[in-house]
Amino acid sequence: MAATIIDVANLCGYSKATISRAYASPERVSPKTREKIYAAAKALNYTPNAIARAMVTKQTENIAFIIHEKQYPVILNPFYSPILEAILQEGIKRGYSLFISTDHDVRLPNGEIYLKKHMDGVILAGQTDSQTIMSYRKQNIPMVLLNNRIDLDDLLCITADHFGGAVQAVEHLYQRGHRRIGLLAGRFSPQIYTARYNGYISVLKKHGLAEDLRFVQDIEPTVEAAEQYISSILHLEDRPTAVFCTNDTIAIGAIKAVIRAGLRVPQDLAVVGFDDSEISRVIEPELTTVQIDKQLMGKLAACKLFDSINGKNLEETWIETPTSLIVRGSA
């Protein structure tokens, strides 16, 4: 039969209330008392009941990671899987469990109820809208918005420097001698899409290059969509000599199209991606791409969420992590 809190009380000599406090609010119990209680619990192989502890602390020690349904499953997503791992590790340090769901699932009535009753906080990743944010706020659930930015009071947004990264990518192509530079822009959240597009345009304007709308395309961020588009323009005499792709998956599709057409990368078409995901080092030639510190983004999101859960006031509402260009063989 499993040991109970009464057994621990009988062994260590402290009341049930003191034992509960030692686990729920250890800072309110002297180190000497905690040591005796924990020693007794260990001797009896006693584990505090999570539900009972939640009733005392008003916390469940669960957090949720909610991602747009198009990006699911997150563990197979080359961008979000390293972020998720960083969040998971920060949760483990604090004894928290991490639940993963899509925005579609939590919009269901039982999904909203589950969040309110069983989650201390939420990390909302990627594309979303103000209405969704407000629905969580009505439930008084601490929240961090990751890889997106929405201007709402007291909403902490953590993003990467998408504009600066795009500038680095296109400037690199210009410095390599390219003057006809195309853009394949994935249909991401408006904040990401606009920042990367504006970075591309800013470099063209800086060097007096015209934007050729034939070669500026917004597409679904898939290998298939990129491969189909690039295949359709390779026969043109005035086709781009380089293309900036707003994620690595799109860039891989572009490279496949060039190779399958019997052409060469970067000699016939230079390709730059964005994200520096694992697949950028698998393809040959390896992909020149903009690196985002995904582990840093995940760690920041988790740490700031835990600060909010613990009642700490957030001094900033927007954190932008740096990006850097990784030059490899594709451009």
Residue frames as qw, qx, qy, qz and C-alpha x, y, z in Angstrom:
[[0.000, 0.888, 0.460, 0.000, 0.00, 0.00, 0.00],
 [0.401, 0.565, -0.031, 0.721, 1.38, 3.42, -0.94],
 [0.353, -0.308, -0.459, 0.755, 2.52, 5.72, 1.85],
 [0.020, -0.851, -0.437, -0.290, 0.30, 8.68, 2.70],
 [0.097, 0.683, -0.212, 0.692, 0.94, 12.11, 4.14],
 [0.717, -0.616, 0.072, -0.319, -0.22, 10.74, 7.52],
 [0.949, -0.082, -0.074, 0.295, 2.59, 8.15, 7.42],
 [0.491, 0.486, -0.160, 0.705, 5.11, 10.92, 6.72],
 [0.312, -0.727, 0.105, -0.602, 3.68, 12.99, 9.58],
 [0.884, -0.459, 0.003, -0.087, 3.98, 10.08, 12.01],
 [0.875, 0.089, -0.082, 0.468, 7.59, 9.45, 10.99],
 [0.412, 0.420, -0.111, 0.801, 8.91, 13.02, 11.01],
 [0.295, -0.458, -0.582, 0.604, 6.70, 14.45, 13.75],
 [0.063, 0.152, -0.075, -0.984, 5.33, 17.41, 11.79],
 [0.508, 0.439, 0.509, -0.539, 1.69, 18.15, 10.98],
 [0.574, 0.450, 0.620, 0.289, 0.06, 17.43, 7.63],
 [0.198, 0.966, 0.156, -0.062, -0.22, 21.18, 7.03],
 [0.273, -0.793, 0.441, 0.320, 3.52, 21.66, 7.51],
 [0.579, -0.060, 0.729, 0.361, 4.31, 18.76, 5.19],
 [0.468, 0.714, 0.498, 0.151, 1.99, 20.13, 2.50],
 [0.021, 0.984, -0.069, -0.164, 3.60, 23.54, 2.88],
 [0.501, -0.536, 0.556, 0.391, 7.07, 22.02, 2.49],
 [0.509, 0.204, 0.709, 0.444, 6.12, 20.85, -0.99],
 [0.254, 0.819, 0.487, 0.165, 3.73, 23.60, -2.06],
 [0.066, 0.950, -0.095, 0.291, 5.66, 26.60, -0.68],
 [0.849, -0.101, -0.292, 0.428, 9.08, 25.38, 0.47],
 [0.282, 0.470, -0.197, 0.813, 10.31, 28.94, 1.03],
 [0.489, -0.603, 0.025, -0.631, 7.84, 29.20, 3.90],
 [0.931, -0.359, -0.066, -0.003, 9.39, 26.22, 5.73],
 [0.278, -0.819, 0.492, 0.095, 12.79, 26.31, 7.43],
 [0.515, 0.514, -0.673, -0.130, 15.58, 24.33, 5.77],
 [0.106, -0.263, 0.899, -0.333, 15.91, 22.09, 8.83],
 [0.629, 0.205, 0.523, -0.537, 12.22, 21.24, 8.80],
 [0.713, 0.523, -0.243, -0.399, 12.22, 20.62, 5.05],
 [0.266, 0.490, -0.830, 0.012, 15.20, 18.31, 5.37],
 [0.315, -0.072, 0.861, -0.393, 13.43, 16.15, 7.96],
 [0.692, 0.383, 0.302, -0.532, 10.21, 16.03, 5.97],
 [0.619, 0.582, -0.431, -0.305, 11.94, 15.14, 2.70],
 [0.072, 0.392, -0.908, 0.131, 14.03, 12.47, 4.44],
 [0.490, 0.098, 0.740, -0.451, 10.91, 10.87, 5.90],
 [0.707, 0.513, 0.048, -0.484, 9.14, 11.02, 2.55],
 [0.438, 0.570, -0.673, -0.173, 12.10, 9.39, 0.83],
 [0.154, -0.241, 0.922, -0.261, 12.29, 6.64, 3.42],
 [0.535, 0.291, 0.668, -0.427, 8.61, 5.88, 2.86],
 [0.229, 0.129, 0.726, 0.636, 8.79, 6.34, -0.93],
 [0.156, 0.726, 0.561, -0.367, 6.10, 8.99, -0.60],
 [0.232, 0.194, 0.407, 0.862, 5.19, 11.22, -3.56],
 [0.212, 0.358, 0.355, -0.837, 2.92, 14.24, -3.03],
 [0.405, 0.556, 0.722, 0.066, -0.38, 13.99, -4.83],
 [0.247, 0.117, 0.318, 0.908, -0.30, 16.40, -7.76],
 [0.207, -0.643, -0.540, -0.502, -4.01, 17.19, -7.54],
 [0.523, -0.731, -0.370, 0.236, -3.82, 17.93, -3.84],
 [0.490, -0.291, 0.053, 0.820, -0.75, 20.08, -4.36],
 [0.113, 0.364, 0.444, 0.811, -2.54, 22.01, -7.10],
 [0.339, -0.765, -0.513, -0.192, -5.40, 22.75, -4.73],
 [0.540, -0.647, -0.173, 0.509, -2.95, 24.31, -2.30],
 [0.391, -0.291, 0.262, 0.833, -0.80, 26.25, -4.80],
 [0.475, 0.717, 0.239, -0.451, -3.56, 27.01, -7.33],
 [0.273, 0.649, -0.585, -0.402, -1.12, 25.71, -9.93],
 [0.965, 0.126, 0.109, -0.202, -1.22, 22.49, -11.96],
 [0.411, -0.559, 0.623, 0.362, 2.47, 22.47, -13.00],
 [0.606, 0.372, 0.629, 0.313, 1.37, 22.05, -16.62],
 [0.127, 0.613, -0.158, -0.764, 1.96, 24.41, -19.53],
 [0.722, 0.491, 0.487, -0.008, 0.70, 24.19, -23.10],
 [0.168, -0.366, 0.512, 0.758, 2.44, 24.70, -26.43],
 [0.556, 0.604, 0.521, -0.233, -0.19, 25.58, -29.04],
 [0.221, -0.304, 0.560, 0.738, 0.77, 25.73, -32.70],
 [0.556, 0.403, -0.138, -0.714, -1.12, 26.57, -35.88],
 [0.871, 0.097, 0.451, -0.172, -2.63, 23.41, -37.35],
 [0.718, 0.674, -0.171, -0.019, -0.67, 23.83, -40.63],
 [0.146, 0.716, -0.644, 0.227, 2.58, 23.47, -38.69],
 [0.704, -0.312, 0.556, -0.313, 1.54, 20.25, -36.93],
 [0.795, -0.545, -0.213, 0.159, 2.99, 17.75, -35.99],
 [0.083, -0.963, 0.250, -0.055, 5.49, 20.01, -34.31],
 [0.691, -0.485, 0.498, 0.201, 8.07, 17.28, -33.60],
 [0.716, 0.264, 0.492, 0.419, 8.50, 16.84, -37.37],
 [0.244, 0.956, 0.134, 0.089, 8.61, 20.57, -38.08],
 [0.738, 0.214, -0.149, 0.622, 12.21, 21.59, -38.90],
 [0.053, 0.604, -0.141, 0.783, 11.71, 25.06, -37.42],
 [0.561, -0.589, 0.077, -0.577, 9.62, 24.41, -34.33],
 [0.918, -0.190, -0.342, 0.066, 11.01, 21.08, -33.11],
 [0.549, 0.159, -0.421, 0.704, 14.25, 22.63, -31.68],
 [0.229, -0.448, 0.137, -0.853, 12.16, 25.37, -30.07],
 [0.815, -0.371, -0.218, -0.388, 9.88, 22.76, -28.52],
 [0.824, -0.033, -0.443, 0.353, 12.87, 20.84, -27.14],
 [0.246, 0.306, -0.352, 0.850, 14.23, 23.98, -25.46],
 [0.514, -0.424, 0.018, -0.745, 10.83, 24.68, -23.88],
 [0.896, -0.224, -0.364, -0.120, 10.58, 21.09, -22.70],
 [0.659, 0.094, -0.473, 0.577, 14.00, 21.25, -21.02],
 [0.050, -0.356, 0.276, -0.891, 13.12, 24.47, -19.20],
 [0.722, -0.364, -0.145, -0.571, 9.91, 22.87, -18.00],
 [0.862, -0.092, -0.473, 0.160, 11.74, 19.80, -16.72],
 [0.358, 0.272, -0.460, 0.766, 14.03, 22.02, -14.63],
 [0.300, -0.243, 0.269, -0.882, 10.95, 23.38, -12.86],
 [0.222, 0.123, 0.923, -0.288, 9.02, 20.13, -12.59],
 [0.523, 0.429, 0.121, -0.727, 6.50, 21.15, -15.24],
 [0.551, 0.233, 0.772, 0.213, 4.82, 18.97, -17.84],
 [0.143, 0.380, -0.328, -0.853, 4.35, 20.22, -21.41],
 [0.556, 0.444, 0.690, -0.131, 1.18, 19.59, -23.40],
 [0.082, -0.221, 0.528, 0.815, 1.13, 20.08, -27.17],
 [0.412, 0.585, 0.673, -0.184, -1.94, 20.97, -29.18],
 [0.262, 0.302, 0.457, 0.794, -3.08, 22.81, -32.30],
 [0.171, 0.079, 0.147, -0.971, -5.03, 26.03, -32.41],
 [0.539, -0.138, -0.549, -0.624, -7.92, 24.13, -34.01],
 [0.544, -0.246, -0.791, 0.135, -8.17, 21.65, -31.14],
 [0.220, -0.256, -0.544, 0.768, -8.19, 24.27, -28.39],
 [0.275, -0.052, -0.153, -0.948, -10.93, 26.24, -30.15],
 [0.521, -0.317, -0.743, -0.278, -13.28, 23.36, -29.43],
 [0.523, -0.691, -0.019, -0.499, -15.39, 23.85, -26.27],
 [0.909, -0.395, -0.072, 0.114, -13.68, 21.04, -24.38],
 [0.691, 0.293, -0.139, 0.646, -10.29, 22.40, -25.43],
 [0.034, -0.666, 0.122, -0.735, -10.91, 25.80, -23.84],
 [0.750, -0.589, -0.004, -0.300, -12.21, 24.19, -20.67],
 [0.929, -0.084, -0.139, 0.333, -9.14, 21.94, -20.48],
 [0.440, 0.478, -0.182, 0.738, -6.79, 24.91, -20.79],
 [0.314, -0.686, 0.090, -0.650, -8.55, 26.84, -18.05],
 [0.841, -0.486, 0.038, -0.233, -8.65, 23.94, -15.60],
 [0.954, -0.152, 0.105, 0.237, -5.38, 22.20, -16.27],
 [0.656, 0.407, 0.001, 0.636, -2.82, 24.71, -17.63],
 [0.399, -0.683, -0.191, 0.581, -0.87, 27.34, -15.71],
 [0.039, 0.716, -0.239, -0.654, 0.28, 29.07, -18.89],
 [0.772, 0.505, 0.381, 0.056, 0.33, 28.92, -22.67],
 [0.214, -0.466, 0.480, 0.712, 2.97, 29.44, -25.36],
 [0.646, 0.637, 0.362, -0.214, 1.16, 30.27, -28.58],
 [0.445, -0.347, 0.553, 0.613, 3.40, 29.65, -31.59],
 [0.248, 0.134, 0.683, 0.674, 3.11, 31.12, -35.07],
 [0.168, -0.292, -0.417, -0.844, 0.06, 32.38, -36.88],
 [0.128, -0.518, -0.771, 0.347, -2.86, 33.56, -34.75],
 [0.013, -0.616, -0.310, -0.724, -5.15, 36.56, -34.33],
 [0.104, -0.329, 0.388, -0.855, -6.25, 39.07, -31.69],
 [0.748, -0.278, -0.136, -0.587, -9.53, 37.26, -31.08],
 [0.859, -0.050, -0.492, 0.133, -7.71, 34.09, -30.09],
 [0.349, 0.245, -0.498, 0.755, -5.42, 36.03, -27.78],
 [0.362, -0.335, 0.183, -0.851, -8.36, 37.71, -26.07],
 [0.842, -0.235, -0.343, -0.342, -10.12, 34.39, -25.51],
 [0.719, -0.018, -0.543, 0.434, -7.13, 33.17, -23.48],
 [0.100, 0.287, -0.339, 0.890, -6.97, 36.43, -21.59],
 [0.606, -0.387, -0.114, -0.686, -10.58, 36.08, -20.52],
 [0.902, -0.232, -0.364, -0.007, -9.54, 32.83, -18.86],
 [0.354, -0.869, 0.325, -0.115, -6.71, 34.65, -17.01],
 [0.949, -0.030, 0.153, 0.275, -4.10, 32.30, -18.44],
 [0.234, -0.761, 0.376, 0.474, -0.53, 33.72, -18.63],
 [0.803, 0.505, 0.300, 0.105, 0.65, 33.67, -22.22],
 [0.248, -0.589, 0.447, 0.626, 3.65, 34.25, -24.48],
 [0.734, 0.645, 0.111, -0.183, 3.35, 34.71, -28.24],
 [0.567, -0.422, 0.566, 0.425, 6.23, 33.03, -30.06],
 [0.349, 0.018, 0.668, 0.657, 7.45, 33.72, -33.61],
 [0.044, 0.693, 0.562, 0.449, 4.76, 36.32, -34.16],
 [0.170, -0.146, -0.318, 0.921, 3.94, 39.83, -33.03],
 [0.144, -0.703, -0.585, -0.379, 0.56, 41.35, -32.22],
 [0.114, 0.294, -0.288, 0.904, 0.39, 44.77, -30.61],
 [0.575, -0.630, -0.427, -0.300, -1.73, 44.22, -27.52],
 [0.246, -0.751, 0.386, -0.476, -1.07, 45.64, -24.06],
 [0.541, -0.492, 0.628, -0.266, 1.02, 43.39, -21.82],
 [0.968, 0.212, 0.120, -0.062, 1.35, 40.65, -24.45],
 [0.361, -0.642, 0.587, 0.336, 4.93, 39.40, -24.59],
 [0.835, 0.542, -0.002, -0.100, 5.99, 38.58, -28.15],
 [0.511, -0.534, 0.572, 0.356, 9.24, 36.77, -28.96],
 [0.759, 0.643, 0.074, -0.072, 10.39, 36.92, -32.57],
 [0.711, -0.127, 0.286, 0.629, 13.55, 36.71, -34.64],
 [0.031, 0.660, -0.173, -0.730, 15.02, 39.58, -36.66],
 [0.677, 0.423, 0.590, 0.122, 13.28, 38.53, -39.86],
 [0.346, 0.936, 0.020, -0.062, 13.88, 41.85, -41.61],
 [0.175, -0.810, 0.539, 0.153, 17.58, 41.90, -40.79],
 [0.646, -0.127, 0.736, 0.158, 18.00, 38.28, -41.81],
 [0.642, 0.640, 0.416, 0.074, 16.39, 38.91, -45.19],
 [0.156, 0.958, -0.217, -0.100, 18.65, 41.92, -45.73],
 [0.411, -0.574, 0.684, 0.185, 21.72, 39.77, -45.05],
 [0.700, 0.185, 0.679, 0.125, 20.54, 37.08, -47.47],
 [0.542, 0.787, 0.283, 0.080, 19.76, 39.37, -50.41],
 [0.028, -0.931, 0.341, 0.126, 22.81, 41.56, -49.83],
 [0.582, -0.356, 0.697, 0.223, 24.95, 38.42, -50.00],
 [0.673, 0.450, 0.558, 0.184, 23.45, 37.55, -53.39],
 [0.290, 0.957, 0.019, -0.011, 24.08, 41.07, -54.64],
 [0.264, -0.802, 0.512, 0.161, 27.70, 40.96, -53.50],
 [0.646, -0.090, 0.721, 0.236, 28.11, 37.67, -55.39],
 [0.074, -0.192, 0.565, 0.799, 27.24, 39.51, -58.59],
 [0.108, 0.487, 0.853, 0.154, 23.53, 38.73, -58.92],
 [0.110, 0.094, -0.017, -0.989, 21.27, 41.47, -60.27],
 [0.622, -0.164, -0.420, -0.640, 18.16, 39.45, -61.11],
 [0.041, 0.089, -0.877, 0.471, 17.13, 38.14, -57.70],
 [0.519, -0.366, -0.554, -0.537, 13.76, 36.44, -57.27],
 [0.270, -0.250, 0.624, -0.690, 11.74, 35.90, -54.09],
 [0.553, -0.263, -0.747, -0.259, 9.77, 32.86, -53.01],
 [0.218, -0.318, 0.460, -0.800, 7.80, 33.97, -49.95],
 [0.253, -0.244, -0.934, 0.063, 6.04, 31.35, -47.85],
 [0.403, -0.581, -0.293, -0.644, 2.54, 32.11, -46.60],
 [0.427, -0.158, -0.688, 0.564, 3.42, 32.56, -42.96],
 [0.163, -0.762, -0.492, 0.389, 1.97, 34.92, -40.39],
 [0.296, 0.911, 0.168, 0.231, 1.62, 38.52, -41.67],
 [0.354, -0.889, 0.257, 0.134, 4.40, 39.73, -39.35],
 [0.659, -0.293, 0.572, 0.390, 6.96, 37.24, -40.69],
 [0.592, 0.539, 0.496, 0.337, 5.86, 37.52, -44.31],
 [0.146, 0.976, 0.107, 0.118, 5.99, 41.32, -44.28],
 [0.429, -0.805, 0.343, 0.226, 9.33, 41.58, -42.47],
 [0.656, -0.141, 0.602, 0.433, 11.13, 39.20, -44.84],
 [0.480, 0.688, 0.444, 0.316, 9.53, 40.76, -47.93],
 [0.028, -1.000, 0.005, -0.004, 10.49, 44.27, -46.77],
 [0.559, -0.597, 0.452, 0.358, 14.06, 43.13, -46.18],
 [0.639, 0.241, 0.585, 0.438, 14.23, 41.83, -49.74],
 [0.286, 0.866, 0.330, 0.242, 12.77, 45.04, -51.18],
 [0.288, -0.929, 0.111, 0.203, 15.07, 47.27, -49.13],
 [0.584, -0.351, 0.523, 0.512, 18.18, 45.70, -50.67],
 [0.497, 0.514, 0.551, 0.430, 16.79, 46.04, -54.21],
 [0.052, 0.973, 0.198, 0.105, 16.06, 49.72, -53.60],
 [0.500, -0.745, 0.248, 0.364, 19.46, 50.30, -52.01],
 [0.476, -0.249, 0.615, 0.577, 21.20, 49.10, -55.18],
 [0.344, 0.469, -0.210, -0.786, 18.72, 50.52, -57.68],
 [0.017, 0.009, 0.956, 0.294, 17.38, 47.14, -58.78],
 [0.553, -0.075, -0.196, -0.806, 13.83, 46.83, -60.12],
 [0.497, -0.003, 0.790, -0.359, 11.36, 44.41, -58.58],
 [0.366, 0.111, -0.713, -0.587, 10.19, 41.97, -61.26],
 [0.648, -0.110, 0.383, -0.649, 6.78, 40.78, -60.10],
 [0.836, 0.223, -0.424, -0.268, 7.01, 37.71, -62.33],
 [0.659, 0.191, -0.651, 0.324, 9.67, 36.39, -60.00],
 [0.142, -0.214, 0.586, -0.768, 8.22, 37.53, -56.68],
 [0.612, -0.226, -0.631, -0.420, 5.81, 34.80, -55.64],
 [0.432, -0.325, 0.612, -0.578, 3.98, 33.93, -52.45],
 [0.659, 0.071, -0.701, -0.265, 3.45, 30.18, -52.17],
 [0.867, -0.466, -0.016, -0.177, 2.60, 27.51, -49.66],
 [0.106, -0.765, 0.632, -0.070, 5.85, 26.76, -47.79],
 [0.915, -0.047, 0.396, -0.059, 6.29, 23.26, -49.20],
 [0.407, -0.329, 0.683, 0.510, 8.91, 21.50, -51.30],
 [0.440, 0.437, 0.745, 0.246, 6.31, 20.69, -53.94],
 [0.192, 0.927, 0.290, -0.140, 5.07, 24.26, -54.40],
 [0.174, -0.807, 0.368, 0.427, 8.61, 25.65, -54.72],
 [0.454, -0.132, 0.772, 0.424, 9.71, 22.92, -57.11],
 [0.421, 0.632, 0.640, 0.117, 6.67, 23.49, -59.32],
 [0.124, 0.963, 0.082, -0.227, 7.23, 27.24, -59.57],
 [0.261, -0.678, 0.534, 0.434, 10.98, 27.11, -60.22],
 [0.518, 0.110, 0.782, 0.328, 10.45, 24.41, -62.87],
 [0.379, 0.777, 0.503, 0.002, 8.02, 26.76, -64.64],
 [0.095, 0.976, -0.081, -0.178, 10.57, 29.58, -65.06],
 [0.626, -0.443, 0.488, 0.417, 13.84, 27.75, -65.79],
 [0.617, 0.396, 0.527, 0.429, 13.26, 27.91, -69.55],
 [0.136, 0.975, 0.175, -0.018, 13.10, 31.73, -69.55],
 [0.653, 0.427, -0.120, 0.614, 16.14, 33.56, -70.93],
 [0.003, 0.605, -0.230, 0.762, 15.70, 36.42, -68.46],
 [0.752, -0.508, -0.417, -0.047, 15.00, 34.22, -65.46],
 [0.397, -0.868, 0.271, -0.122, 16.56, 35.17, -62.11],
 [0.572, 0.462, -0.633, 0.244, 20.15, 34.12, -61.52],
 [0.176, 0.066, -0.790, 0.583, 19.39, 33.80, -57.82],
 [0.513, -0.540, -0.439, -0.503, 16.37, 33.32, -55.60],
 [0.070, -0.258, 0.653, -0.709, 15.80, 34.16, -51.94],
 [0.565, -0.347, -0.695, -0.276, 13.46, 31.68, -50.27],
 [0.318, -0.606, 0.255, -0.683, 11.84, 32.62, -46.98],
 [0.742, -0.451, 0.448, -0.210, 12.37, 29.21, -45.42],
 [0.188, -0.459, 0.837, 0.233, 14.61, 26.22, -45.97],
 [0.582, 0.276, 0.760, -0.088, 11.82, 23.90, -47.10],
 [0.515, 0.814, 0.123, -0.240, 11.04, 26.25, -50.00],
 [0.054, 0.783, -0.569, -0.247, 14.76, 26.48, -50.81],
 [0.457, -0.174, 0.867, 0.096, 15.06, 22.69, -50.95],
 [0.618, 0.559, 0.539, -0.120, 12.20, 22.58, -53.46],
 [0.327, 0.892, -0.179, -0.255, 13.97, 25.21, -55.58],
 [0.172, -0.593, 0.761, 0.197, 17.21, 23.24, -55.57],
 [0.587, 0.120, 0.801, -0.004, 15.41, 20.02, -56.53],
 [0.578, 0.744, 0.265, -0.204, 13.82, 21.76, -59.51],
 [0.174, 0.844, -0.451, -0.233, 17.19, 23.01, -60.77],
 [0.314, -0.389, 0.860, 0.104, 18.89, 19.62, -60.40],
 [0.612, 0.317, 0.718, -0.096, 16.01, 17.73, -62.01],
 [0.514, 0.827, 0.069, -0.217, 16.22, 20.11, -64.98],
 [0.864, 0.223, 0.065, 0.446, 19.85, 19.08, -65.50],
 [0.170, 0.847, -0.139, 0.484, 21.17, 22.45, -64.30],
 [0.631, -0.010, -0.516, 0.579, 23.55, 23.36, -61.47],
 [0.386, -0.900, -0.121, -0.161, 23.34, 25.14, -58.15],
 [0.070, 0.767, 0.298, -0.564, 24.69, 27.80, -57.72],
 [0.307, -0.157, 0.509, 0.789, 26.09, 28.19, -61.26],
 [0.036, -0.378, -0.672, -0.635, 22.71, 28.28, -63.02],
 [0.416, -0.708, -0.243, -0.516, 20.62, 29.40, -60.06],
 [0.222, 0.204, -0.672, 0.677, 21.89, 30.43, -56.64],
 [0.568, -0.561, -0.502, -0.332, 19.54, 29.67, -53.74],
 [0.081, 0.253, -0.605, 0.751, 19.39, 31.10, -50.21],
 [0.479, -0.503, -0.703, -0.153, 17.00, 29.86, -47.52],
 [0.240, -0.556, 0.279, -0.745, 15.93, 31.00, -44.09],
 [0.826, -0.459, -0.001, -0.328, 15.91, 29.19, -40.69],
 [0.185, 0.549, -0.799, 0.163, 19.09, 27.02, -40.85],
 [0.881, -0.184, 0.209, -0.382, 17.07, 23.88, -40.17],
 [0.654, -0.323, 0.668, 0.143, 18.65, 20.42, -40.16],
 [0.766, 0.472, 0.424, 0.105, 17.69, 19.83, -43.79],
 [0.258, 0.942, -0.188, -0.105, 19.93, 22.70, -44.89],
 [0.187, -0.664, 0.718, 0.090, 22.97, 20.49, -44.20],
 [0.729, 0.061, 0.680, -0.047, 21.52, 17.31, -45.69],
 [0.685, 0.697, 0.207, -0.039, 21.06, 18.45, -49.28],
 [0.565, -0.307, 0.391, 0.658, 23.98, 18.80, -51.71],
 [0.376, 0.334, -0.410, 0.761, 25.15, 21.45, -52.26],
 [0.299, -0.487, -0.646, 0.507, 24.52, 22.45, -48.67],
 [0.041, 0.829, 0.457, 0.320, 22.18, 25.38, -48.29],
 [0.209, 0.150, -0.212, 0.943, 23.24, 28.95, -47.65],
 [0.364, -0.659, -0.613, -0.240, 20.65, 30.17, -45.17],
 [0.160, -0.621, 0.245, -0.727, 19.79, 32.64, -42.44],
 [0.469, -0.116, -0.813, 0.326, 20.29, 31.17, -39.00],
 [0.486, -0.628, -0.024, -0.608, 17.75, 31.73, -36.25],
 [0.097, 0.259, -0.839, 0.469, 18.75, 30.77, -32.72],
 [0.630, -0.330, -0.500, -0.494, 15.75, 28.53, -32.17],
 [0.613, -0.263, -0.648, 0.369, 17.01, 27.20, -28.85],
 [0.147, -0.039, -0.298, 0.942, 17.27, 30.75, -27.54],
 [0.413, -0.230, -0.272, -0.838, 13.74, 31.55, -28.70],
 [0.698, -0.324, -0.614, -0.174, 12.37, 28.48, -26.95],
 [0.514, -0.195, -0.560, 0.620, 14.29, 29.15, -23.75],
 [0.030, -0.073, 0.122, -0.989, 13.19, 32.78, -23.64],
 [0.538, -0.297, -0.419, -0.669, 9.56, 31.84, -24.25],
 [0.699, -0.335, -0.627, 0.078, 9.58, 29.29, -21.43],
 [0.418, -0.129, -0.450, 0.779, 11.48, 31.44, -18.92],
 [0.157, -0.135, -0.007, -0.978, 9.27, 34.48, -19.53],
 [0.619, -0.347, -0.509, -0.488, 6.14, 32.36, -19.24],
 [0.651, -0.317, -0.608, 0.327, 7.28, 30.95, -15.90],
 [0.187, 0.001, -0.271, 0.944, 8.05, 34.48, -14.71],
 [0.394, -0.243, -0.231, -0.856, 4.49, 35.47, -15.59],
 [0.692, -0.329, -0.624, -0.153, 3.03, 32.40, -13.90],
 [0.581, -0.281, -0.516, 0.563, 4.93, 33.32, -10.74],
 [0.143, -0.903, -0.379, 0.146, 3.54, 36.84, -10.77],
 [0.460, -0.376, 0.169, 0.786, 6.65, 38.65, -11.99],
 [0.352, 0.840, 0.148, -0.385, 5.94, 41.80, -13.97],
 [0.730, 0.257, 0.373, 0.512, 7.30, 41.68, -17.52],
 [0.179, -0.674, 0.038, 0.715, 9.28, 44.83, -18.27],
 [0.095, 0.359, -0.561, -0.740, 9.22, 44.34, -22.05],
 [0.727, 0.341, 0.406, -0.435, 6.56, 43.26, -24.50],
 [0.804, 0.584, -0.094, -0.053, 8.75, 42.45, -27.51],
 [0.525, -0.571, 0.565, 0.282, 12.00, 40.49, -27.63],
 [0.745, 0.633, -0.151, -0.147, 13.71, 40.14, -31.00],
 [0.782, -0.370, 0.410, 0.289, 16.48, 37.55, -31.23],
 [0.082, 0.704, -0.471, -0.525, 19.36, 38.11, -33.69],
 [0.909, 0.350, 0.225, -0.013, 19.85, 36.32, -37.02],
 [0.207, -0.677, 0.563, 0.426, 23.01, 35.60, -38.98],
 [0.761, 0.518, -0.247, -0.301, 23.83, 34.39, -42.49],
 [0.691, -0.325, 0.628, 0.150, 25.44, 30.95, -42.82],
 [0.485, 0.655, -0.401, -0.418, 27.23, 30.72, -46.18],
 [0.718, -0.110, 0.682, 0.081, 27.45, 27.26, -47.72],
 [0.371, -0.108, 0.708, 0.591, 27.52, 25.91, -51.24],
 [0.333, 0.615, 0.707, 0.103, 24.17, 26.92, -52.72],
 [0.190, 0.938, 0.202, 0.207, 24.95, 30.63, -53.09]]
